[in-house]
Amino acid sequence: MDESTAVATHADAAWVAGPLLGFDTETTGLDVAADRVVTAALVLRMPGARTEVRTWLLDPGVEIPAEATAIHGITMEHARDRGREPAPALEEIATELVRHVRRGVPIVAYNAAFDLSLMDAELARHGLPTLPERLGRPVAPVLDPLVIDRWQDADREGKRRLGDLCALYGIVGDGDLHTADVDALATLDVLAALLTRYPHLRATALEALHVAQAGVHREWAESVSASPAWPVEPQRRRRVSAEKAVPGQDTL
């Protein structure tokens, strides 16, 4: 994609100094239609001011596979003993997401198409309005460091997992990755590093960035036969298939 023609610039980069809302989930697996949220985190960062972290632990109502537990550390026993019922927890998460988006605060999520699509599938599963239904429009603005990295550093070889970008940019967090709050914080840090390395992004209007990312994701998806939808897979109010996550995609 030709960056000079794909992105309209804006003289005011005020959004860079404004709040950002990091979002991450840990789940029972990689299928956005069938798998469930186990933990979630929302991290509201006011650059140069403060960071507020809120987390949720859910009882997903289904078994947590051993391979998922090996990644995020949450066992079925722990989720059943300490986790909340899914519907009220999902309602709280969705309410917070929508409240901030309505204020124009960007959602910052690494591989947003996974977390936001799975979140919407969960809402629909429990008879709750999806994020687009609550907003009355598509979910935007969203900033996805994975998509931005594919766009701005397309020729770099190797994997593009969150941990890979943390290593690339020298980002060291206070905990282990694959914990929702740690991942959300790391995602915000990676975004900050990308904005420093590619300063022209800081002068780009959020709407233009959102549209450009959708195009970048669509081109990538076509090359690997993945769903072109970004940042949210459309829900059809049924419990059957959405696009399954592509192996190697950054998810859990």
Protein Blocks (a to p, Z undefined) as FASTA:
>chain_A
ZZklmpccdfblklmmmccdddddddfbjbfklmccfbdcdddddehiaccdddddddeh
iacdfklmmmnopafklmmmmmccfklmmmmmmmmmmmmmmnopacddehkllmmmmmmm
mmmmnopacfklmnopacdddddfklmmmmmmmmbgcjfbfklmmmmnopacfbdehiak
lmmmmmmmmmmmmmmmmmmlmmpcfklmmmmmmmmmmmmmmmnopafbdfbdcdehiabd
cddddehiacZZ
